Amino acid sequence: MGADQNLIRAAAQLGPKPFDYSGIMTAIAAVGKYTNVKRSIANELADYGSANTDPNQMDQNLFNGVYGEQNMEFLTGIKQEWKKSTEIIKNPLILPGSKKYKQAVRNINNYKSLLEKNKADLILWREISDSANVKNLNSSKGMGSEAENRLLDIVIDKDSGEMNSSLIFTPQGVGVRSGNKFYAVNELMDGYQANLVDDKVEKTIADIINKFGYASANSGEPSFQKAEAIKAVNTMIKKAGKNGFAGIRSLAYDYDYNGETFITSQSDSILQVSSQEWINQALAKDSTLTSEEIQTAKEHTLANAYGYNNQDTLKAGLQKWLVGVVENKFNETTENPKRSSSNKIAMNLVLNKDYSTMRADKVELANAAKAIKSKQSFGIDGSLFAWDKGAQQWVYQDPDAPKVKGKQKLSPVPATPDKEGSEGSAEALLFIFNNDPSISKALGFGDLEKPDLPIIKTED
């Protein structure tokens, strides 16, 4: 952890290349290797949960650990001084208004505050320790190495007990040693970054990609609606900002589209070296490094790229990247439209009896919408679709379905690729029809333009 701080300080003095760490790759490699060992241990311990921590052992560790004797002397000393001050107050020969009496009262109040502070820190330590594994599993890729290693120390401590035994009573409260540094308990989570990209955020982005990318191109929109897409992306970033800059920063570091985040998409320019050059430099300093260790070191380095001092730059870059993702989806879909020249919809996931692409014309679409609304059977391109009342799901003539007494059994319509719509569900049926507005209305989802339409992540 200390190596990483030296790395950051050294980088700050490198002039116009603030993130060019090529001259100190040894430090980077060491941090990556060190952290990955901890990560592997922490991941193993995650399987055991809170059962690895026995709260009753806390007091024993305080007095049996590395600083046990020091802690005992600290409390014994307070007890002795408290006793002396109490005896002064009880002494009938010492008047309440005297200087000696007042000082004794002040001493007792100070001892009381000191013990209460240490007690509060122990309670805080217990809370931090108990939640450490959850926080570790939900940490952001934007968290730096020092903060991550401190958190990993706490997670691993549930099994090793080393940090518990390193707790120290001080006049300022309880402190703890993590690695080669001393921290007050209330400093242990400094620098922690949570991954704030939850399902709701991912669905919001998927909706924007679907609306201005896939659905827009598939409906025959002649050009990408860039202004509208920018407005939608900015609104989404603003909502992420309700969690403060941490929300926007997490979006940049943790939102993943096809294996790429905004930060990783910019890594070459941030680091001033290509990914391969980064790997070559690391291996040149330590040939035993694994790809995971090199990647960890890279994540930690990239974590230093954006902070409060350049948040406007981050927001502008993030917006441009997200709009670019949407525009790429529009262009990809335009090149491979889902509607044929005869305006038939090419169905998703389902095939005809001859394994050809199933298509629906305007008449079939109208009949399907009417039948779906009343949950009746309907035909598309010679294949039957129906509502299975018993199973409460949509079914169809799957060419691969087995035959029962010579009659082919109807199968549930396939689930969406990302499983947002389970097999047989209304969401799955809508996906099969490429989010056609008439089918959406028939299923009760409303217009494509309305936000109550389920978010469907589609693949061309």
The 8 nearest C-alpha neighbors of each residue, nearest first, counted from 0:
[[1, 145, 3, 2, 144, 30, 4, 148],
 [0, 2, 4, 3, 5, 179, 145, 180],
 [3, 1, 5, 0, 4, 26, 6, 30],
 [2, 4, 6, 0, 5, 1, 7, 30],
 [3, 5, 7, 6, 1, 2, 8, 0],
 [6, 4, 8, 2, 3, 7, 9, 1],
 [5, 7, 3, 9, 4, 8, 10, 2],
 [8, 6, 4, 10, 9, 5, 3, 11],
 [9, 7, 5, 11, 10, 6, 4, 12],
 [10, 8, 6, 11, 7, 12, 5, 13],
 [9, 11, 7, 12, 13, 8, 17, 18],
 [10, 12, 8, 9, 13, 17, 7, 14],
 [13, 11, 10, 9, 14, 8, 17, 15],
 [12, 14, 10, 11, 17, 16, 15, 9],
 [15, 13, 16, 12, 17, 11, 10, 19],
 [16, 14, 17, 13, 18, 12, 19, 11],
 [15, 17, 19, 18, 14, 13, 271, 10],
 [18, 16, 11, 10, 19, 15, 13, 14],
 [17, 19, 270, 16, 20, 10, 269, 271],
 [20, 18, 16, 270, 21, 271, 17, 10],
 [19, 21, 22, 23, 18, 10, 24, 270],
 [20, 22, 24, 23, 19, 280, 277, 272],
 [23, 21, 20, 24, 19, 25, 280, 10],
 [24, 22, 25, 20, 21, 26, 27, 6],
 [23, 25, 27, 26, 21, 281, 22, 28],
 [26, 24, 28, 23, 27, 284, 29, 281],
 [27, 25, 29, 24, 28, 2, 23, 30],
 [26, 28, 24, 30, 29, 25, 296, 31],
 [29, 27, 31, 25, 30, 26, 24, 281],
 [28, 30, 26, 32, 27, 31, 33, 25],
 [29, 31, 33, 27, 28, 32, 34, 296],
 [32, 30, 296, 292, 28, 295, 34, 29],
 [31, 33, 292, 29, 35, 30, 34, 28],
 [32, 34, 30, 31, 36, 35, 29, 37],
 [35, 33, 37, 31, 36, 32, 30, 38],
 [36, 34, 38, 37, 32, 33, 292, 31],
 [37, 35, 39, 34, 38, 33, 40, 32],
 [36, 38, 34, 40, 35, 39, 41, 151],
 [37, 39, 35, 41, 40, 36, 42, 34],
 [38, 40, 42, 36, 37, 41, 35, 43],
 [39, 41, 37, 43, 42, 38, 44, 36],
 [42, 40, 38, 44, 43, 39, 155, 37],
 [41, 43, 45, 39, 40, 44, 38, 46],
 [44, 42, 40, 41, 45, 46, 39, 47],
 [43, 45, 41, 46, 47, 42, 40, 48],
 [46, 44, 42, 43, 47, 48, 41, 132],
 [47, 45, 44, 48, 43, 42, 41, 49],
 [46, 48, 44, 45, 50, 51, 49, 43],
 [49, 47, 45, 50, 46, 51, 44, 132],
 [48, 50, 51, 52, 47, 129, 157, 53],
 [49, 51, 48, 52, 47, 53, 157, 158],
 [52, 50, 49, 157, 158, 48, 47, 53],
 [53, 51, 157, 50, 49, 54, 158, 129],
 [52, 54, 55, 56, 51, 50, 57, 49],
 [55, 53, 56, 57, 52, 125, 58, 129],
 [56, 54, 53, 57, 58, 59, 52, 60],
 [55, 57, 59, 54, 53, 58, 60, 52],
 [58, 56, 60, 59, 55, 54, 61, 163],
 [57, 59, 61, 60, 56, 62, 55, 54],
 [60, 58, 56, 61, 62, 57, 63, 55],
 [61, 59, 164, 63, 64, 57, 62, 58],
 [62, 60, 58, 59, 67, 164, 63, 64],
 [67, 61, 63, 60, 59, 64, 71, 70],
 [62, 64, 67, 60, 59, 61, 65, 164],
 [65, 63, 164, 67, 60, 66, 62, 61],
 [64, 66, 67, 164, 165, 63, 68, 62],
 [67, 65, 69, 64, 68, 70, 167, 165],
 [62, 66, 68, 63, 64, 70, 69, 61],
 [67, 69, 71, 70, 66, 72, 62, 63],
 [68, 70, 72, 66, 71, 67, 73, 167],
 [71, 69, 73, 67, 68, 72, 168, 66],
 [70, 72, 68, 74, 73, 69, 75, 67],
 [71, 73, 75, 69, 70, 74, 76, 68],
 [74, 72, 70, 76, 71, 75, 69, 77],
 [75, 73, 77, 71, 76, 72, 78, 70],
 [76, 74, 72, 78, 77, 73, 71, 79],
 [75, 77, 79, 73, 74, 78, 72, 80],
 [78, 76, 74, 80, 79, 75, 81, 73],
 [77, 79, 75, 81, 76, 80, 82, 74],
 [78, 80, 82, 76, 81, 77, 75, 83],
 [79, 81, 83, 77, 82, 78, 76, 84],
 [82, 80, 78, 84, 79, 83, 77, 107],
 [83, 81, 85, 79, 80, 84, 78, 86],
 [82, 84, 80, 86, 85, 81, 79, 87],
 [83, 85, 103, 87, 81, 86, 82, 80],
 [86, 84, 82, 88, 87, 83, 81, 89],
 [85, 87, 89, 83, 84, 88, 90, 82],
 [86, 88, 84, 90, 85, 89, 83, 100],
 [87, 89, 85, 86, 90, 100, 84, 103],
 [90, 88, 86, 87, 91, 85, 93, 92],
 [89, 91, 87, 92, 88, 93, 86, 94],
 [92, 90, 93, 89, 94, 88, 87, 95],
 [91, 93, 90, 94, 89, 87, 88, 95],
 [94, 92, 91, 90, 100, 95, 97, 87],
 [93, 95, 97, 96, 92, 100, 91, 90],
 [96, 94, 100, 97, 93, 101, 88, 98],
 [97, 95, 94, 98, 100, 101, 99, 93],
 [96, 98, 100, 94, 99, 95, 101, 93],
 [97, 99, 101, 100, 102, 96, 95, 103],
 [98, 100, 102, 97, 101, 103, 93, 87],
 [101, 99, 103, 97, 102, 98, 95, 88],
 [102, 100, 104, 98, 103, 99, 105, 97],
 [103, 101, 105, 99, 104, 100, 106, 98],
 [102, 104, 84, 106, 100, 101, 105, 99],
 [105, 103, 101, 107, 106, 102, 108, 100],
 [104, 106, 102, 108, 103, 107, 109, 101],
 [107, 105, 103, 109, 104, 108, 102, 110],
 [106, 108, 110, 104, 109, 105, 81, 111],
 [107, 109, 111, 105, 106, 110, 112, 104],
 [110, 108, 106, 112, 107, 111, 113, 105],
 [111, 109, 113, 107, 112, 108, 106, 114],
 [110, 112, 108, 114, 109, 113, 107, 115],
 [113, 111, 115, 109, 110, 114, 116, 108],
 [112, 114, 110, 116, 111, 115, 109, 170],
 [115, 113, 117, 111, 116, 112, 118, 110],
 [114, 116, 118, 112, 113, 117, 119, 111],
 [117, 115, 119, 113, 114, 118, 172, 112],
 [116, 118, 172, 120, 114, 173, 119, 115],
 [117, 119, 115, 121, 120, 116, 114, 122],
 [120, 118, 116, 122, 121, 117, 115, 123],
 [121, 119, 123, 117, 122, 118, 173, 124],
 [120, 122, 124, 118, 123, 119, 125, 117],
 [121, 123, 125, 119, 120, 124, 126, 118],
 [124, 122, 120, 126, 121, 125, 127, 119],
 [123, 125, 121, 127, 122, 126, 128, 120],
 [124, 126, 128, 122, 123, 127, 129, 121],
 [127, 125, 123, 129, 124, 128, 130, 122],
 [128, 126, 124, 130, 125, 129, 131, 123],
 [127, 129, 125, 131, 126, 130, 124, 153],
 [128, 130, 126, 127, 131, 125, 49, 132],
 [131, 129, 127, 133, 128, 132, 134, 126],
 [132, 130, 134, 128, 133, 154, 129, 127],
 [131, 133, 135, 134, 154, 130, 136, 45],
 [134, 132, 136, 135, 130, 131, 137, 129],
 [133, 135, 137, 131, 132, 136, 138, 130],
 [136, 134, 132, 138, 137, 133, 131, 150],
 [135, 137, 133, 134, 138, 132, 45, 42],
 [138, 136, 134, 135, 194, 193, 133, 139],
 [139, 137, 193, 135, 194, 136, 134, 192],
 [138, 140, 194, 193, 141, 192, 142, 253],
 [141, 139, 142, 252, 253, 298, 138, 302],
 [140, 142, 302, 139, 252, 143, 192, 249],
 [143, 141, 192, 140, 139, 302, 191, 147],
 [144, 142, 299, 302, 146, 145, 147, 141],
 [143, 145, 147, 299, 146, 148, 0, 142],
 [144, 146, 0, 148, 147, 143, 149, 3],
 [147, 145, 149, 190, 144, 148, 143, 191],
 [148, 146, 144, 150, 149, 145, 151, 143],
 [147, 149, 151, 145, 150, 146, 144, 152],
 [148, 150, 152, 146, 147, 151, 145, 177],
 [151, 149, 147, 153, 152, 148, 146, 154],
 [150, 152, 148, 154, 153, 149, 155, 147],
 [153, 151, 149, 155, 150, 154, 156, 148],
 [152, 154, 156, 150, 151, 155, 128, 131],
 [155, 153, 151, 156, 152, 132, 131, 157],
 [154, 156, 152, 157, 153, 41, 158, 151],
 [155, 157, 160, 159, 153, 158, 154, 162],
 [158, 156, 52, 155, 51, 154, 160, 159],
 [157, 159, 156, 155, 51, 160, 52, 44],
 [158, 160, 156, 161, 157, 155, 162, 163],
 [161, 159, 156, 163, 162, 158, 157, 164],
 [162, 160, 164, 159, 163, 156, 165, 64],
 [161, 163, 165, 164, 160, 156, 166, 176],
 [164, 162, 160, 165, 161, 166, 60, 57],
 [163, 165, 64, 60, 161, 162, 166, 61],
 [166, 164, 162, 163, 175, 176, 65, 66],
 [167, 165, 175, 163, 164, 174, 61, 173],
 [166, 168, 174, 173, 175, 66, 70, 165],
 [169, 167, 173, 70, 172, 174, 117, 166],
 [168, 170, 172, 171, 173, 167, 174, 73],
 [169, 171, 172, 113, 168, 173, 117, 114],
 [172, 170, 169, 173, 113, 116, 117, 168],
 [171, 173, 117, 169, 116, 170, 168, 174],
 [174, 172, 168, 117, 167, 120, 169, 184],
 [173, 175, 183, 167, 184, 182, 166, 172],
 [176, 174, 166, 182, 165, 181, 167, 183],
 [175, 177, 181, 180, 165, 182, 178, 162],
 [178, 176, 180, 179, 149, 181, 175, 152],
 [177, 179, 180, 176, 0, 149, 152, 181],
 [178, 180, 177, 176, 181, 1, 0, 182],
 [181, 179, 177, 176, 178, 182, 1, 175],
 [180, 182, 176, 175, 177, 174, 183, 179],
 [183, 181, 175, 174, 186, 184, 176, 187],
 [182, 184, 174, 186, 185, 173, 175, 187],
 [183, 185, 174, 186, 187, 182, 173, 120],
 [184, 186, 183, 187, 188, 120, 123, 182],
 [187, 185, 183, 189, 184, 188, 182, 190],
 [188, 186, 184, 189, 185, 182, 183, 149],
 [189, 187, 191, 186, 190, 146, 185, 150],
 [190, 188, 186, 191, 187, 146, 185, 192],
 [189, 191, 146, 188, 192, 142, 143, 145],
 [190, 192, 188, 189, 146, 142, 193, 147],
 [191, 193, 142, 139, 138, 190, 194, 141],
 [194, 192, 138, 139, 195, 137, 191, 134],
 [193, 195, 139, 138, 137, 196, 249, 253],
 [196, 194, 197, 193, 249, 246, 250, 139],
 [197, 195, 194, 200, 250, 254, 253, 249],
 [196, 198, 200, 199, 195, 201, 194, 202],
 [199, 197, 201, 200, 202, 196, 203, 195],
 [200, 198, 202, 197, 201, 203, 196, 204],
 [199, 201, 203, 197, 202, 198, 196, 204],
 [200, 202, 198, 204, 203, 199, 205, 197],
 [203, 201, 205, 199, 204, 200, 206, 198],
 [202, 204, 206, 200, 201, 205, 199, 207],
 [203, 205, 207, 201, 206, 202, 208, 200],
 [206, 204, 202, 208, 203, 207, 209, 201],
 [205, 207, 209, 203, 204, 454, 208, 210],
 [208, 206, 204, 210, 209, 205, 211, 203],
 [209, 207, 325, 212, 205, 206, 210, 211],
 [208, 210, 213, 206, 212, 207, 214, 211],
 [209, 211, 214, 207, 208, 212, 206, 215],
 [212, 210, 215, 208, 209, 207, 228, 213],
 [213, 211, 329, 328, 208, 325, 209, 215],
 [212, 214, 209, 216, 329, 215, 332, 328],
 [215, 213, 217, 210, 209, 216, 212, 218],
 [216, 214, 211, 218, 217, 212, 220, 213],
 [217, 215, 220, 333, 219, 218, 329, 213],
 [216, 218, 214, 219, 215, 336, 213, 337],
 [217, 219, 215, 216, 220, 214, 338, 213],
 [218, 220, 216, 217, 221, 215, 333, 336],
 [219, 221, 216, 215, 222, 218, 223, 217],
 [222, 220, 219, 223, 216, 333, 215, 224],
 [223, 221, 220, 224, 216, 329, 225, 219],
 [222, 224, 225, 326, 329, 221, 211, 220],
 [225, 223, 227, 226, 228, 222, 211, 215],
 [224, 226, 228, 227, 223, 229, 326, 322],
 [227, 225, 229, 228, 224, 230, 231, 223],
 [228, 226, 230, 229, 225, 224, 231, 211],
 [227, 229, 225, 231, 230, 226, 232, 224],
 [230, 228, 232, 226, 227, 231, 233, 225],
 [229, 231, 227, 233, 228, 232, 234, 226],
 [230, 232, 228, 234, 229, 233, 227, 235],
 [233, 231, 235, 229, 234, 230, 228, 236],
 [234, 232, 236, 230, 235, 231, 229, 237],
 [235, 233, 237, 231, 232, 236, 230, 238],
 [234, 236, 232, 238, 233, 237, 231, 239],
 [237, 235, 239, 233, 238, 234, 232, 240],
 [236, 238, 240, 234, 239, 235, 233, 241],
 [239, 237, 235, 240, 236, 241, 234, 242],
 [240, 238, 236, 246, 237, 241, 247, 242],
 [239, 241, 243, 237, 242, 238, 246, 247],
 [240, 242, 243, 239, 238, 237, 246, 244],
 [243, 241, 246, 240, 239, 245, 244, 247],
 [244, 242, 240, 245, 241, 246, 247, 239],
 [243, 245, 247, 246, 240, 248, 242, 310],
 [244, 246, 248, 243, 247, 249, 242, 192],
 [247, 245, 242, 239, 249, 240, 244, 248],
 [248, 246, 250, 244, 249, 240, 239, 245],
 [247, 249, 245, 251, 250, 246, 244, 252],
 [248, 250, 252, 246, 251, 253, 247, 194],
 [251, 249, 247, 254, 248, 253, 252, 196],
 [252, 250, 248, 261, 249, 253, 262, 317],
 [251, 253, 249, 141, 250, 262, 140, 260],
 [254, 252, 249, 250, 251, 255, 140, 139],
 [255, 253, 250, 260, 196, 252, 251, 256],
 [254, 256, 260, 259, 258, 253, 257, 261],
 [255, 257, 259, 258, 260, 254, 324, 261],
 [258, 256, 259, 255, 260, 324, 254, 458],
 [259, 257, 256, 255, 260, 263, 254, 264],
 [260, 258, 255, 256, 257, 263, 264, 261],
 [261, 259, 255, 263, 262, 254, 264, 252],
 [260, 262, 264, 251, 263, 317, 265, 252],
 [261, 263, 265, 260, 264, 252, 266, 251],
 [262, 264, 266, 260, 265, 261, 259, 252],
 [263, 265, 261, 262, 266, 260, 259, 267],
 [264, 266, 262, 263, 268, 267, 269, 261],
 [265, 267, 263, 269, 268, 264, 270, 262],
 [268, 266, 273, 272, 270, 269, 271, 265],
 [267, 269, 271, 266, 270, 265, 272, 273],
 [270, 268, 266, 267, 271, 265, 18, 304],
 [269, 271, 272, 18, 267, 19, 268, 266],
 [272, 270, 268, 269, 267, 19, 273, 18],
 [273, 271, 267, 270, 276, 277, 274, 268],
 [274, 272, 267, 276, 275, 277, 271, 270],
 [273, 275, 277, 276, 278, 267, 272, 266],
 [274, 276, 278, 277, 273, 279, 272, 280],
 [277, 275, 279, 273, 278, 274, 272, 280],
 [276, 278, 274, 280, 275, 279, 273, 272],
 [277, 279, 275, 281, 276, 280, 282, 274],
 [280, 278, 276, 282, 281, 277, 283, 275],
 [281, 279, 283, 277, 278, 282, 276, 284],
 [280, 282, 278, 284, 283, 279, 24, 28],
 [283, 281, 286, 285, 279, 284, 280, 278],
 [282, 284, 280, 281, 285, 279, 286, 278],
 [283, 285, 282, 281, 25, 286, 280, 24],
 [286, 284, 282, 287, 283, 288, 281, 28],
 [285, 287, 282, 288, 283, 284, 281, 289],
 [288, 286, 285, 289, 282, 284, 32, 283],
 [289, 287, 286, 285, 292, 282, 293, 290],
 [288, 290, 292, 291, 293, 287, 32, 286],
 [289, 291, 293, 292, 294, 288, 278, 295],
 [292, 290, 294, 289, 293, 295, 35, 288],
 [293, 291, 31, 295, 32, 289, 294, 290],
 [292, 294, 290, 296, 295, 291, 31, 297],
 [293, 295, 297, 291, 292, 296, 290, 298],
 [296, 294, 292, 298, 31, 297, 293, 291],
 [297, 295, 31, 293, 299, 294, 298, 27],
 [296, 298, 294, 300, 295, 299, 301, 293],
 [299, 297, 295, 301, 300, 296, 302, 294],
 [300, 298, 302, 143, 296, 144, 297, 301],
 [299, 301, 297, 302, 298, 303, 296, 304],
 [300, 302, 298, 304, 303, 299, 297, 266],
 [303, 301, 141, 299, 300, 143, 304, 142],
 [304, 302, 301, 300, 305, 143, 299, 306],
 [303, 305, 301, 302, 306, 269, 18, 300],
 [306, 304, 303, 309, 310, 313, 302, 307],
 [305, 307, 308, 309, 310, 304, 303, 248],
 [306, 308, 310, 309, 305, 244, 311, 245],
 [307, 309, 306, 310, 305, 311, 312, 313],
 [310, 308, 312, 307, 311, 306, 305, 313],
 [309, 311, 313, 307, 312, 306, 308, 314],
 [312, 310, 314, 313, 309, 315, 308, 307],
 [313, 311, 315, 310, 309, 314, 316, 305],
 [312, 314, 310, 316, 311, 315, 317, 309],
 [315, 313, 317, 311, 316, 312, 318, 310],
 [316, 314, 312, 318, 313, 317, 311, 319],
 [315, 317, 319, 313, 318, 314, 312, 320],
 [316, 318, 314, 320, 319, 315, 313, 321],
 [319, 317, 315, 321, 316, 320, 314, 322],
 [318, 320, 316, 322, 317, 321, 323, 315],
 [319, 321, 323, 317, 318, 322, 316, 324],
 [322, 320, 324, 323, 318, 319, 317, 325],
 [323, 321, 325, 319, 324, 320, 318, 326],
 [322, 324, 320, 326, 321, 325, 327, 319],
 [325, 323, 321, 327, 322, 326, 320, 328],
 [326, 324, 208, 322, 328, 212, 323, 327],
 [325, 327, 329, 323, 328, 324, 212, 322],
 [328, 326, 330, 324, 329, 325, 331, 323],
 [327, 329, 212, 331, 325, 326, 330, 213],
 [330, 328, 212, 326, 332, 327, 216, 213],
 [331, 329, 333, 327, 332, 328, 326, 334],
 [332, 330, 328, 334, 333, 329, 327, 335],
 [331, 333, 335, 329, 334, 336, 330, 213],
 [334, 332, 330, 216, 336, 335, 331, 329],
 [333, 335, 331, 332, 336, 330, 329, 216],
 [334, 336, 332, 333, 331, 337, 459, 330],
 [337, 335, 333, 332, 338, 217, 334, 216],
 [336, 338, 345, 217, 344, 339, 335, 433],
 [339, 337, 344, 336, 343, 342, 345, 340],
 [338, 340, 342, 341, 343, 344, 337, 345],
 [341, 339, 342, 338, 343, 336, 344, 337],
 [340, 342, 339, 343, 338, 360, 344, 361],
 [343, 341, 339, 340, 338, 344, 360, 361],
 [344, 342, 360, 359, 339, 341, 338, 358],
 [343, 345, 338, 359, 358, 346, 337, 342],
 [344, 346, 358, 337, 338, 357, 343, 347],
 [345, 347, 431, 357, 432, 358, 344, 349],
 [346, 348, 431, 349, 432, 345, 433, 430],
 [347, 349, 431, 346, 413, 350, 415, 412],
 [350, 348, 347, 346, 357, 351, 431, 397],
 [351, 349, 354, 357, 356, 355, 352, 348],
 [352, 350, 354, 353, 355, 357, 356, 382],
 [351, 353, 398, 354, 350, 355, 397, 382],
 [352, 354, 351, 355, 350, 398, 356, 357],
 [355, 353, 351, 350, 352, 356, 398, 357],
 [354, 356, 351, 353, 350, 357, 352, 349],
 [357, 355, 350, 358, 351, 345, 354, 346],
 [356, 358, 350, 351, 346, 380, 345, 355],
 [359, 357, 345, 344, 346, 343, 380, 356],
 [360, 358, 344, 343, 363, 379, 364, 380],
 [359, 361, 343, 363, 362, 364, 344, 358],
 [362, 360, 364, 363, 365, 359, 343, 342],
 [363, 361, 365, 364, 360, 366, 359, 367],
 [362, 364, 366, 360, 365, 361, 359, 367],
 [363, 365, 367, 361, 362, 366, 360, 368],
 [364, 366, 362, 368, 367, 363, 361, 369],
 [367, 365, 363, 369, 364, 368, 370, 362],
 [366, 368, 364, 370, 369, 365, 377, 371],
 [369, 367, 371, 438, 365, 441, 366, 370],
 [368, 370, 366, 372, 367, 371, 365, 373],
 [371, 369, 375, 367, 373, 372, 368, 374],
 [372, 370, 374, 368, 373, 369, 367, 441],
 [371, 373, 441, 369, 370, 374, 442, 368],
 [374, 372, 370, 371, 375, 369, 441, 368],
 [375, 373, 371, 372, 386, 370, 376, 385],
 [374, 376, 370, 373, 371, 385, 386, 377],
 [375, 377, 385, 384, 370, 386, 374, 383],
 [378, 376, 384, 367, 383, 370, 385, 375],
 [379, 377, 383, 382, 384, 381, 380, 376],
 [378, 380, 382, 381, 359, 363, 383, 377],
 [379, 381, 382, 358, 357, 359, 378, 351],
 [380, 382, 379, 378, 383, 351, 352, 357],
 [383, 381, 379, 378, 380, 396, 351, 384],
 [382, 384, 378, 395, 396, 377, 379, 385],
 [383, 385, 395, 377, 376, 394, 378, 396],
 [386, 384, 376, 394, 393, 375, 395, 387],
 [385, 387, 393, 374, 388, 392, 394, 375],
 [388, 386, 392, 390, 391, 389, 393, 385],
 [389, 387, 391, 390, 386, 392, 393, 374],
 [388, 390, 391, 387, 392, 386, 393, 394],
 [389, 391, 387, 392, 388, 393, 386, 423],
 [392, 390, 388, 389, 387, 386, 393, 423],
 [391, 393, 423, 387, 390, 424, 386, 394],
 [392, 394, 423, 386, 411, 385, 387, 412],
 [395, 393, 411, 410, 412, 385, 409, 384],
 [394, 396, 384, 409, 410, 383, 397, 412],
 [397, 395, 409, 383, 382, 398, 410, 384],
 [396, 398, 400, 399, 395, 410, 409, 350],
 [399, 397, 352, 400, 396, 351, 350, 354],
 [398, 400, 397, 401, 352, 396, 407, 410],
 [401, 399, 397, 398, 408, 407, 410, 402],
 [400, 402, 407, 408, 399, 403, 398, 406],
 [403, 401, 407, 406, 405, 408, 404, 400],
 [402, 404, 406, 405, 407, 408, 401, 400],
 [405, 403, 406, 402, 407, 408, 401, 400],
 [406, 404, 403, 402, 407, 401, 408, 400],
 [407, 405, 402, 403, 404, 408, 401, 409],
 [408, 406, 402, 401, 403, 409, 400, 405],
 [407, 409, 402, 400, 401, 406, 403, 410],
 [410, 408, 396, 395, 394, 407, 397, 411],
 [409, 411, 394, 395, 397, 412, 396, 408],
 [412, 410, 394, 423, 393, 422, 413, 395],
 [411, 413, 423, 394, 422, 393, 395, 410],
 [414, 412, 422, 411, 415, 427, 423, 348],
 [413, 415, 422, 421, 427, 420, 418, 416],
 [414, 416, 418, 420, 427, 417, 419, 413],
 [417, 415, 418, 414, 457, 419, 456, 458],
 [416, 418, 419, 415, 456, 420, 414, 457],
 [419, 417, 415, 420, 416, 421, 414, 422],
 [420, 418, 417, 415, 421, 455, 426, 414],
 [419, 421, 427, 426, 418, 415, 414, 424],
 [422, 420, 414, 424, 418, 423, 427, 419],
 [423, 421, 414, 413, 424, 412, 411, 427],
 [422, 424, 392, 393, 411, 412, 394, 421],
 [425, 423, 427, 426, 422, 421, 392, 420],
 [424, 426, 428, 427, 429, 442, 423, 393],
 [425, 427, 420, 429, 424, 428, 430, 453],
 [426, 428, 420, 430, 424, 414, 425, 429],
 [429, 427, 425, 431, 430, 426, 424, 432],
 [430, 428, 426, 432, 434, 431, 427, 425],
 [429, 431, 433, 427, 432, 428, 434, 426],
 [432, 430, 347, 428, 346, 429, 433, 427],
 [431, 433, 429, 430, 346, 434, 435, 428],
 [434, 432, 430, 435, 431, 429, 347, 346],
 [435, 433, 429, 430, 432, 436, 439, 438],
 [434, 436, 438, 433, 437, 432, 439, 429],
 [437, 435, 439, 438, 447, 446, 434, 440],
 [438, 436, 440, 439, 435, 368, 441, 365],
 [437, 439, 441, 368, 440, 435, 436, 442],
 [440, 438, 436, 442, 444, 437, 441, 445],
 [441, 439, 445, 443, 437, 442, 438, 444],
 [440, 442, 372, 438, 368, 443, 439, 371],
 [443, 441, 439, 440, 444, 372, 438, 425],
 [444, 442, 440, 441, 445, 439, 372, 438],
 [443, 445, 452, 439, 440, 442, 451, 446],
 [446, 444, 440, 443, 439, 452, 449, 447],
 [447, 445, 448, 449, 436, 440, 439, 444],
 [446, 448, 449, 436, 452, 445, 439, 434],
 [449, 447, 446, 450, 210, 452, 445, 451],
 [448, 450, 446, 447, 451, 452, 445, 444],
 [451, 449, 452, 448, 447, 453, 206, 446],
 [450, 452, 449, 453, 444, 445, 446, 447],
 [451, 453, 444, 450, 449, 454, 447, 445],
 [454, 452, 451, 455, 426, 444, 450, 206],
 [453, 455, 206, 202, 452, 205, 456, 209],
 [456, 454, 457, 453, 419, 430, 205, 209],
 [457, 455, 205, 454, 417, 458, 209, 416],
 [458, 456, 455, 459, 416, 209, 213, 430],
 [457, 459, 456, 416, 213, 332, 328, 417],
 [458, 457, 332, 335, 331, 337, 336, 213]]
